[in-house]
Amino acid sequence: MNVLELKNVTKKYGEHVAVDGVCLDIEKGKVLSLLGPSGCGKTTTLRIIAGFTSHDSGIVEISGKNVGHLRPYERNVGLLFQDYALFPHLTVAQNVAYGMRYRGTPSSVIPSRIKQMLSLVRMSGMEGRYPAQLSGGQQQRVALARALATDPQIVLLDEPLSALDAKLRVELRIELKEILRSVDATTIVVTHDQEEALSLGDEVVVMQAGKIVQRGTPTQIYAAPADKFVAEFVGRSNWFHGATRDRFTGGVSSYITSEGAEIRAKSAQSEQCGRADLCIRPESIELVEEAAGAIAPDPERNVLTGVVFDVAPLGADVHVVIELPGKTRLLVIRKNIDRIPAVVPGQSVRAVFAASDVLLFSDRR
């Protein structure tokens, strides 16, 4: 059963179309990530669902009921704001209780519900503290407890981790996912952070210019992007522009790039693309030193020769930039482990990747 359905929802600000005919649904207990750059319409969509922003046309249904005319507190939606919006003059317990009191929860139920929610977010014993006495991570937990306390039909999270430092963001992302699963919350997460969207969402919706451009599982969004925008926005990519030169059996096509390199691609699109943008993910590329000797020809494998331009150790990964003929640069991401030989700037290497790892996007200019 769908808890939420948006049907052709549109919102304009003057001549600017912020949300353009969006159709969206979410099943009970699922977590849906709305992902996109600033100004794509994701936060406006969230505010329309919550009732803070009216829509110009379309229908918003929660549990089969049209809620377009209802005020925010009448929609039974829990909202965690980007800045948490805790009341500084209220204690932790009073903040968690606020929504329940406002929505008429019996007074006899509130104390036990506060205790239950604070235990859920691991904030037991903090009932008497004020927001100023809490760390950023603790404030986030209290805000989440407040959002869940009213037992909402839908939980809306607006950039829930953006105010935290990088390490804490990773830790709380895992914790947040565990909490949402434990209460079987139907949740929409709005974020511009691709790692956050991919890790939290059962499904990811990518938005651009007020429209939904792709919806799918995190794996589908990353491995099979619907267009060049999604491929560029989600994950790191190396790009070439090429034109078909030859086609081979087995669905392999050969492209000559604008820099003069040959790249072979194997995909369903390769038969349809004359001119195309070619995308290779950095982690799909293997580096082979020139000293390793010749590489046997393979029609389904690409080998590009270049020189190491830069090496950047980044914890678990090492980012290696290869300069190819024509000054084209290729990013390669390797694991930082002892059994992989280190490379150094100035070293001659070969970048090897499968034809099936090349993503193609037709250029119809």
C-alpha positions in Angstrom: 0.0 0.0 0.0 1.2 3.5 -0.9 1.3 5.8 2.1 2.1 8.8 -0.1 1.1 9.7 -3.6 1.9 12.9 -5.5 0.0 13.2 -8.8 1.3 15.7 -11.3 2.2 18.2 -8.6 3.4 21.6 -9.8 4.7 24.7 -8.0 5.7 28.0 -9.6 7.3 31.1 -8.2 6.5 33.7 -10.8 7.9 32.4 -14.1 10.2 29.9 -12.3 8.8 26.3 -12.2 10.2 24.9 -9.0 8.3 21.6 -9.1 7.2 20.5 -12.6 4.4 17.8 -12.8 6.0 15.5 -10.2 4.5 12.1 -9.8 5.8 10.2 -6.8 4.7 7.4 -4.4 6.2 5.5 -1.5 5.1 2.2 0.1 4.7 1.8 3.9 7.9 1.2 5.8 10.2 2.2 2.9 12.9 4.9 2.8 13.0 7.1 -0.3 15.9 9.5 -1.0 15.3 12.6 -3.0 18.6 13.5 -4.5 19.7 16.5 -6.6 21.7 19.7 -6.8 20.6 22.9 -5.1 17.5 24.4 -6.8 16.3 21.1 -8.3 13.0 21.2 -6.4 13.6 18.5 -3.8 13.1 20.7 -0.8 10.1 22.4 -2.3 8.6 18.9 -2.9 9.2 18.1 0.8 7.6 21.3 2.0 4.6 20.6 -0.2 4.2 17.1 1.3 4.6 18.6 4.8 2.0 21.4 4.1 4.4 24.3 4.6 4.2 25.2 0.9 1.0 25.1 -1.2 1.1 23.6 -4.7 -0.4 25.2 -7.7 -1.8 22.1 -9.3 -1.9 18.3 -8.8 -2.9 16.1 -5.9 -1.1 15.2 -2.6 -2.5 12.1 -1.0 -1.5 10.5 2.4 -3.0 7.1 3.0 -5.4 7.6 0.2 -6.7 11.0 1.5 -6.3 14.2 -0.3 -4.4 16.5 2.1 -3.9 19.5 -0.1 -6.2 21.6 2.0 -4.9 20.5 5.4 -2.5 22.4 7.6 0.9 20.9 8.5 -0.2 19.7 12.0 -3.3 18.1 10.5 -1.3 15.8 8.2 0.3 13.5 10.8 3.8 14.1 9.3 7.0 14.1 11.3 9.6 16.6 10.1 13.3 16.8 11.0 14.6 20.2 9.8 18.1 20.8 8.4 19.0 23.0 11.4 17.0 20.7 13.8 14.9 23.7 15.0 14.9 22.7 18.7 13.4 25.2 21.1 16.4 26.6 23.0 14.2 27.5 26.1 12.8 23.9 26.4 14.5 20.9 27.8 15.1 17.7 25.8 12.0 16.2 27.3 9.9 19.3 26.6 11.2 19.4 23.0 10.2 15.8 22.4 6.8 16.4 24.0 6.0 19.5 22.0 4.5 17.9 19.0 2.5 15.4 21.1 1.0 18.2 23.2 0.2 20.3 20.1 -1.6 17.3 18.5 -3.6 16.4 21.6 -1.8 13.3 22.8 -3.3 12.4 26.3 -1.1 13.7 29.1 -0.9 10.3 30.7 0.8 8.9 27.6 3.4 11.6 27.0 6.0 10.7 29.8 6.3 7.0 28.7 6.4 8.1 25.0 9.3 10.5 25.8 11.2 7.8 27.6 10.6 5.4 24.7 11.8 7.8 22.1 14.9 8.9 24.0 15.8 5.3 24.5 15.4 4.7 20.8 17.8 7.5 19.9 20.2 6.6 22.8 19.6 9.8 24.7 18.2 8.3 27.9 19.3 10.4 31.0 19.4 13.6 29.0 15.8 14.7 29.6 16.7 17.7 31.7 19.3 19.2 29.4 18.8 22.2 27.1 19.8 22.2 23.4 22.8 24.5 24.1 24.2 21.8 26.4 24.2 19.2 23.6 26.6 18.4 20.8 25.5 18.5 17.2 25.0 14.8 17.1 22.9 14.8 20.3 20.7 17.6 18.9 20.1 15.6 15.8 19.0 12.6 17.9 16.6 14.8 19.9 15.1 16.3 16.7 14.6 12.8 15.4 13.0 11.7 18.6 10.6 14.6 18.4 9.8 13.8 14.7 9.0 10.2 15.6 7.1 10.8 18.9 3.8 11.5 17.3 3.8 8.2 15.4 3.6 9.9 12.1 2.4 8.3 8.9 5.4 9.8 7.1 8.8 11.0 8.4 10.4 13.8 6.3 14.1 14.4 6.8 15.5 17.6 5.3 19.3 17.3 4.9 19.4 15.6 8.3 23.2 15.2 8.6 24.5 18.2 6.7 25.2 20.2 9.9 27.6 17.5 11.2 31.3 17.0 10.6 32.3 14.3 8.1 33.2 11.5 10.6 30.1 12.0 12.7 28.0 12.2 9.6 29.0 8.6 8.6 28.5 7.3 12.2 25.0 8.8 12.5 24.0 7.8 9.0 24.3 4.2 10.0 22.5 4.8 13.3 19.7 6.7 11.6 19.1 3.9 9.1 19.0 1.4 12.0 16.4 3.6 13.9 14.2 4.1 10.9 14.1 0.3 10.3 13.4 -0.5 13.9 10.2 1.7 13.9 9.2 0.7 10.4 9.0 4.4 9.5 7.9 5.5 6.0 10.5 8.1 5.3 11.6 10.6 2.7 15.1 11.9 2.9 16.0 15.1 1.0 19.7 15.5 0.4 22.3 16.7 -2.1 24.8 14.2 -0.7 25.0 11.2 -2.9 26.6 8.9 -0.3 23.8 9.8 2.1 21.1 9.2 -0.5 22.5 5.9 -1.7 23.2 4.5 1.8 19.9 5.5 3.4 17.3 5.0 0.7 15.7 1.7 -0.4 15.1 3.7 -3.5 16.6 6.9 -4.8 14.8 9.6 -6.8 17.1 12.0 -8.8 15.7 15.4 -9.5 16.8 18.1 -11.9 15.1 21.4 -12.8 11.9 20.5 -10.9 11.5 17.1 -12.6 12.2 13.5 -11.7 14.9 12.2 -14.1 15.4 8.7 -12.6 14.1 6.5 -9.9 15.6 3.2 -8.9 17.5 1.2 -6.3 20.9 2.7 -5.3 22.6 0.1 -7.4 20.5 0.9 -10.5 21.1 4.6 -10.1 24.8 4.2 -9.9 25.4 1.3 -12.4 22.7 2.2 -15.0 22.2 6.0 -14.9 19.3 7.1 -17.1 21.2 10.0 -18.7 24.4 12.0 -18.6 23.2 14.3 -15.8 22.6 11.3 -13.5 26.0 9.7 -14.4 27.8 13.0 -13.7 25.9 13.8 -10.5 26.1 10.4 -8.9 29.6 9.1 -8.4 32.9 10.1 -10.1 33.3 9.8 -13.8 35.8 10.1 -16.6 34.3 11.5 -19.8 35.2 11.2 -23.5 33.3 12.3 -26.6 33.5 9.9 -29.5 32.1 8.7 -32.8 31.5 5.2 -33.9 34.2 3.7 -36.1 33.5 -0.1 -36.1 31.0 -2.5 -34.8 31.9 -6.1 -33.8 30.0 -9.2 -33.0 28.8 -9.5 -29.4 27.5 -6.0 -29.2 30.9 -4.3 -29.0 31.4 -1.0 -30.8 34.6 1.0 -31.3 34.6 4.7 -30.8 37.3 7.2 -31.7 37.4 10.0 -29.2 38.0 13.7 -30.0 41.5 13.1 -28.6 42.2 10.3 -31.1 42.0 7.4 -28.7 40.0 4.2 -29.4 37.6 3.1 -26.8 35.4 0.0 -27.1 32.0 -0.2 -25.5 29.7 -3.1 -25.0 26.1 -2.2 -24.1 22.6 -2.2 -25.5 23.1 1.4 -26.5 26.2 0.8 -28.6 24.2 -0.2 -31.6 22.1 3.0 -31.5 24.9 5.6 -30.9 26.7 7.2 -33.7 28.2 10.1 -31.7 28.2 9.5 -28.0 29.5 10.7 -24.6 31.5 7.8 -23.0 31.7 7.5 -19.2 34.2 5.3 -17.3 34.0 5.1 -13.5 37.4 5.5 -11.9 37.1 2.3 -9.8 36.5 0.3 -13.0 40.0 1.0 -14.2 43.0 -1.2 -13.4 46.5 0.2 -13.6 49.2 -1.9 -15.2 52.9 -0.8 -15.1 54.7 -0.7 -18.5 57.3 -3.0 -17.0 54.7 -5.8 -16.6 55.1 -6.5 -20.3 52.6 -6.8 -23.2 48.9 -7.2 -22.7 47.2 -9.7 -24.9 44.7 -8.2 -27.4 41.1 -8.6 -26.4 38.2 -7.1 -28.3 36.2 -6.6 -25.1 39.0 -4.8 -23.2 40.4 -1.3 -23.5 44.1 -0.4 -22.9 45.1 3.3 -22.8 48.7 4.2 -22.2 49.7 7.3 -20.2 51.9 8.8 -17.6 51.1 9.2 -13.9 50.4 12.9 -13.3 49.4 12.9 -9.6 49.0 10.5 -6.7 46.7 11.4 -3.8 46.5 8.9 -0.8 43.0 9.4 0.7 42.8 6.9 3.5 41.3 3.7 2.2 41.6 4.8 -1.4 44.3 6.3 -3.5 43.4 8.7 -6.3 45.7 8.4 -9.3 45.5 10.9 -12.2 46.9 9.6 -15.5 47.7 12.0 -18.3 46.9 10.5 -21.7 48.2 11.7 -25.1 46.6 15.0 -26.0 46.8 16.1 -22.3 43.6 14.3 -21.4 43.5 13.2 -17.8 42.0 10.1 -16.4 41.1 9.5 -12.7 41.8 6.0 -11.3 40.7 5.0 -7.8 42.7 2.2 -6.3 42.5 0.5 -2.9 45.3 1.5 -0.5 46.5 -1.9 0.3 50.1 -3.3 0.5 49.7 -5.9 -2.2 49.0 -3.3 -4.9 52.3 -1.8 -6.1 52.6 2.0 -5.6 52.9 4.3 -8.6 54.7 7.6 -8.7 54.3 10.8 -10.8 56.1 10.5 -14.1 55.8 6.7 -14.3 54.5 5.1 -17.6 51.4 3.0 -17.0 48.4 1.5 -18.9 44.8 2.0 -17.9 42.9 -1.2 -18.5 39.1 -1.5 -18.4 36.4 -3.7 -19.8 34.2 -2.6 -22.7 31.2 -3.6 -20.6 32.2 -1.0 -18.0 31.8 1.9 -20.5 28.6 3.8 -20.2 27.2 5.4 -23.4 25.0 8.4 -23.8 24.0 9.3 -27.3 24.9 12.7 -28.6 22.1 13.8 -31.0 23.5 17.3 -31.7 
